[in-house]
C-alpha cells in the first residue's frame, strides 16, 4: 500500500485545526492523499471530483451546513450520521470503505454503524500511527 497513492475523503469540521494535524501528517508519511472537507454540504462535490476515493472518514458531531436542518441533526450532534445515511444509500459509492472517527459514543451511532459493518472508532482511543494502521486494515478488507 505504501507504493501507491491512496485517496481518502475526510469529513470533519476540525480537519484544518491543529488537533488533527498529526493524523494528516501520518497519512502523508504513508503517501496517502487526503481530500479534506469541513462542511457536510461539500461531500457530494468532493466525491464527484475524486472518483478514485478508496475510503471516507467521517466525524459525527459537526455543524449542519445548509442541506441538513438543525432540528433533524439535534443541534449538530447527528450531522455526520445523516451524512453517513446518504453515503450508505448511494449505490454509486457503495464499495468505498466508510469509517466513523468521532468523540461521540452513543448507542444510536454504534448501532447504526454495527448494523452496516462500518467501523466506529473513537478519537480518544487512537494516536495517529494506530489510526492510520486501522484505516489501512479497513481498506485492505475485501
FILO-532641 format. One line per 2 residues: their letters; for each residue x, y, z of N, C-alpha, C. Coordinates in pm, whole numbers, plus 32768, in hexadecimal, padded with zeros to 4 digits. Example, Ala and Ser with C-alpha at 12.3 -4.5 7.8 and 13.67 -1.06 7.14 Angstrom:
! FILO-532641
as> 8527:7DC7:830C:84CE:7E3E:830C:8528:7EB6:830C  8505:7F1F:82C4:8557:7F96:82CA:850A:8003:8313
! end
This chain:
! FILO-532641
xx> 8052:7F89:8000:8000:8000:8000:8056:807E:8000  80CC:8078:8039:8121:80ED:8041:8150:811E:7FB8
xx> 814F:80C8:7F53:8185:80EB:7ED1:8122:8135:7E78  80A0:812E:7E95:803F:8172:7E3F:7FF2:81D9:7E90
xx> 7FC6:8240:7E4B:7F7C:82AC:7E8A:7EED:827E:7EA7  7EC9:827E:7F25:7E41:825C:7F4F:7DFB:82DF:7F72
xx> 7D85:82F1:7F39:7D3B:836D:7F4D:7CCB:8356:7FB2  7CC9:83AD:8018:7C66:83A5:8083:7C1C:842A:808C
xx> 7B99:8422:8099:7B48:8497:80B5:7B32:849C:814B  7B5B:8508:818B:7B4D:8516:821B:7AEE:858A:8237
xx> 7A7B:856B:8272:7A13:85CE:828E:7A11:85E8:8324  7A3F:865E:834A:7A47:8681:83D8:7A53:8719:83E1
xx> 79FF:8757:8432:7A06:87E9:843E:7A8A:8816:847B  7AD5:87BD:84B9:7B58:87DE:84F3:7BCD:87BB:8497
xx> 7BB3:879A:841A:7C1A:8765:83C1:7C8F:87C5:83AE  7C78:8846:83B8:7CE4:88A5:83A4:7D1A:88DD:8427
xx> 7CF8:889D:8494:7D29:88CB:8517:7D9F:8876:8543  7DEE:88AD:859C:7E6A:886C:85C8:7E56:87E3:8605
xx> 7DE4:87CA:8646:7DD2:874A:868A:7DD0:86D2:862B  7DAC:86E7:85AC:7DAE:8678:854C:7E2D:8676:84F7
xx> 7E83:86D9:8506:7EFB:86E0:84B3:7F56:8666:84C3  7F69:862F:853B:7FBD:85B7:8545:7F87:8542:84F2
xx> 7F04:8536:84EA:7EC6:84CC:8499:7EDF:84E5:8405  7ECD:8561:83DB:7EE6:8585:834F:7F78:856C:832A
xx> 7FD2:8592:8384:8061:857B:836B:8081:84E6:8360  8043:8496:83B5:805A:8404:83B2:8029:83C9:832E
xx> 7FB8:83F8:82FC:7F88:83CA:827A:7FE7:83F6:820B  8017:846F:8212:8075:84A2:81AD:80F5:844F:81AD
xx> 8123:8429:8222:819C:83D5:822D:818A:834F:81E6  810E:8320:81DE:80EF:82A1:819A:80C4:82B8:8109
xx> 80D5:8332:80D8:80B7:8357:804E:8022:8350:802C  7FCE:8370:808D:7F3E:837C:8075:7F21:840A:8047
xx> 7EB8:8418:7FFA:7E85:849C:7FD7:7E02:84B0:8021  7DFC:8519:8071:7D84:8535:80BE:7D38:85A9:807F
xx> 7CBB:858F:805D:7C60:85F7:802E:7C16:8626:80AB  7C2D:86A1:80D2:7BF6:86D4:8150:7B74:8720:8137
xx> 7B0C:86FB:8182:7A8B:873E:817A:7A5E:8761:8208  7A48:87E2:8220:7A1D:880E:82A4:7986:8824:82AC
xx> 7945:8837:823A:78B6:8854:8236:786D:87DF:81F5  7809:87A8:8237:77C1:8736:81FF:7780:8754:8177
xx> 7766:87D3:815A:772D:87F8:80D8:778C:87DB:8064  780C:87CD:8081:7872:87BB:8018:7895:8729:7FFB
xx> 7857:86CC:8040:7879:863F:8031:785D:860C:7FA4  77E5:8624:7F71:77C2:85F3:7EEB:7820:862A:7E80
xx> 783E:86A9:7E89:7899:86E9:7E29:7924:86A9:7E2F  7954:868F:7EA7:79D8:8650:7EB7:79DA:85C4:7E7B
xx> 796F:8579:7E8D:7967:84F2:7E54:7962:84F9:7DBC  7913:8554:7D87:7909:8564:7CF5:7990:8589:7CB7
xx> 79DC:85DB:7CFE:7A5D:860A:7CCB:7ACD:85A5:7CDD  7AB7:8540:7D2D:7B1F:84DF:7D50:7AE4:8453:7D4B
xx> 7AD0:841F:7CD4:7A8F:839E:7CC1:7AE4:8328:7CF1  7B62:8340:7D10:7BBA:82D3:7D3A:7BCE:82CE:7DD2
xx> 7B74:830B:7E1D:7B7A:8304:7EAF:7B69:8273:7EDA  7BBE:8246:7F36:7BB5:81BD:7F67:7B78:81B2:7FF2
xx> 7B73:8223:8039:7B3F:821F:80C2:7B08:82A9:80E5  7A9C:82A9:8133:7A64:8325:8168:7A68:831C:8200
xx> 7AAB:837C:823C:7AB2:8387:82CE:7A51:83F7:82F4  79FC:83DD:8356:7990:843A:8373:7980:8450:8409
xx> 797C:84CE:8430:795D:84F3:84B9:78C5:84F4:84C8  7894:84EC:8541:7803:84EC:855A:77D2:8576:8586
xx> 7814:85B1:85E7:77E9:8631:861D:7828:86A3:85CD  77D5:86E2:8577:7806:874F:8520:7796:87B5:850D
xx> 77BB:8830:84EA:7754:8890:84C3:7703:8859:844F  768A:8889:843F:762E:884E:83DF:7642:8878:834F
xx> 767A:88EB:8333:767F:891B:82AB:75F3:8948:8283  75D9:8950:8201:7556:897E:81D2:74F8:890C:81AD
xx> 752F:8898:818D:74DB:882A:815C:74A0:87D4:81CB  74CC:87E7:8245:749B:8798:82B6:7462:87F9:831E
xx> 73EA:87DF:8349:73AA:8836:83AA:73E2:8824:8436  73E3:8891:8481:7416:888E:850A:73C2:8830:8560
xx> 733F:8831:854C:72E7:87DC:859C:7301:8748:8581  7306:8723:8500:731B:8695:84E0:73A5:8664:850A
xx> 7406:86BF:8512:748C:8697:853B:74A1:86A5:85D1  7436:86CA:8617:743C:86DE:86A8:74AD:873E:86CD
xx> 74AB:87B2:868A:750E:8819:86A7:759A:87F6:867A  75A6:879F:8619:762A:8778:85E6:765D:86F5:861E
xx> 761B:86BF:8681:764A:8643:86C1:7636:85C7:8669  75E1:85D2:8601:75C7:8562:85A7:75EC:8582:8515
xx> 762A:85F4:84FD:7646:861E:8474:768F:85B1:8426  76F9:857D:845D:7746:8515:8418:76F6:8497:83FF
xx> 769D:8476:845A:7647:8401:8449:75E8:8415:83D3  75B5:848E:83C3:755E:84AD:8352:75AC:84A9:82CE
xx> 7626:84DC:82CF:767C:84D5:8258:769B:8443:8238  76BC:83F7:829E:76DA:8369:828A:7663:831F:824E
xx> 75EC:833F:827B:7574:8302:8243:7568:831A:81AE  7588:8394:8183:7585:83B4:80F4:75F1:8366:80A8
xx> 7667:835A:80E5:76D4:8312:80A5:76B4:827D:8096  767C:8243:80FF:765B:81B4:80FF:75EF:8195:8098
xx> 7593:81F1:8083:7526:81D7:8025:754A:81F9:7F94  75C1:822C:7F7D:75EE:8250:7EF6:7633:81D7:7EB6
xx> 75EC:8195:7E5B:7622:811C:7E1C:76A3:8134:7DCE  76B7:81AC:7D9B:772E:81C5:7D49:77AE:81C7:7D9D
xx> 77A1:81D3:7E21:781A:81D4:7E75:7815:8167:7EE1  77C0:8104:7ECE:77AF:809E:7F35:782E:8050:7F52
xx> 7889:8045:7EF2:7905:7FF9:7F07:7972:8049:7F4D  795E:80CA:7F5B:79C0:811B:7FA3:79B5:80FC:8038
xx> 7A25:80DF:8076:7A26:80C3:8106:79FF:8141:8152  79B3:8130:81BB:7989:819F:820F:79B2:8181:829E
xx> 79EA:81E6:82E1:7A16:81D8:836B:79E9:8253:83B8  79A7:823E:8429:7982:82AC:8481:79F4:82C0:84E3
xx> 7A1F:833D:84F2:7A8B:8361:854F:7A5A:83DA:859D  7A33:83C3:8619:79E8:8428:8663:7A02:8420:86F9
xx> 79D7:8489:873E:79D9:8485:87D1:7951:8458:8806  78ED:8452:87AE:7864:842E:87D5:785B:8398:87EB
xx> 7838:8374:8865:782A:82E6:8887:779F:82CF:88C0  773F:82BE:8865:76B8:82A1:8896:767F:8228:884E
xx> 7615:81F2:8884:75DB:8176:8850:75AA:8185:87C1  7570:81F8:879F:753B:820B:8719:75AA:8200:86AF
xx> 7619:8241:86C8:7688:8240:8668:76C3:81B3:865F  76DB:8177:86D2:7714:80EF:86D4:76B9:808C:868B
xx> 7637:8092:86A7:75D8:8035:8669:75D3:804A:85D2  75CF:80C8:85A7:75CA:80E5:8518:7645:80AD:84D2
xx> 76B9:80C9:8508:7736:809A:84CB:7740:8002:84CE  7726:7FC5:8540:7730:7F34:854D:76D2:7EEC:84ED
xx> 765A:7F1F:84DB:75F9:7EDD:8483:7620:7EE6:83F0  767D:7F3D:83D0:76A9:7F4F:8345:773B:7F29:832F
xx> 7779:7EF1:8395:7805:7EC7:8389:7866:7F3B:8379  7844:7FAD:83B1:7898:8024:83A9:78E2:8033:842E
xx> 7967:8035:842B:79B1:8048:84A8:7990:80D0:84E6  7978:80D0:8566:7961:814C:85B1:79D3:8159:8615
xx> 7A30:81B0:85F6:7AA8:81C0:8647:7AA1:8241:8697  7AC5:8238:8715:7AC4:82AD:876B:7B4B:82F3:8765
xx> 7B48:8375:874F:7BC4:83C3:8741:7C1E:83B2:87BC  7BE1:83AA:882F:7C30:83A0:88AA:7C79:831A:88B7
xx> 7C57:82B9:8863:7C97:8235:886A:7D0C:8224:880A  7D27:8287:87B5:7D8D:8277:874D:7DEF:82EA:8749
xx> 7E6E:82C7:873F:7ED4:8327:871B:7EE4:831D:8683  7F2C:8378:864A:7F35:837F:85B7:7F62:82FC:8578
xx> 7FCC:82C1:85AA:8002:8248:856B:7FA0:81D3:8572  7F5C:81C1:85E3:7EFE:8151:85ED:7E80:816A:8599
xx> 7E5B:81E8:858B:7DE8:8208:8537:7E07:81EC:84A4  7E7B:8216:8477:7EA2:81FB:83EC:7EA7:8164:83D4
xx> 7EDF:811A:8431:7EE6:8088:8423:7E59:804C:8419  7DFC:8080:8467:7D71:804E:8464:7D30:806E:83DD
xx> 7D49:80E4:83A8:7D10:8109:8326:7D4A:80B0:82B9  7DCA:8098:82BD:7E09:803D:825A:7DCA:7FB2:8263
xx> 7DB4:7F83:82DC:7D73:7F01:82F1:7CE7:7F01:82B4  7C9B:7F6A:82C8:7C13:7F73:8290:7C15:7F76:81F8
xx> 7C70:7FC2:81BF:7C78:7FCD:812D:7C9C:7F45:80EF  7CED:7EF8:8132:7D18:7E76:80FC:7CAE:7E0B:8107
xx> 7C4A:7E1E:815C:7BE0:7DBB:816A:7B93:7DAE:80E8  7B6F:7D32:80C4:7B22:7D20:8047:7A96:7D59:8052
! end
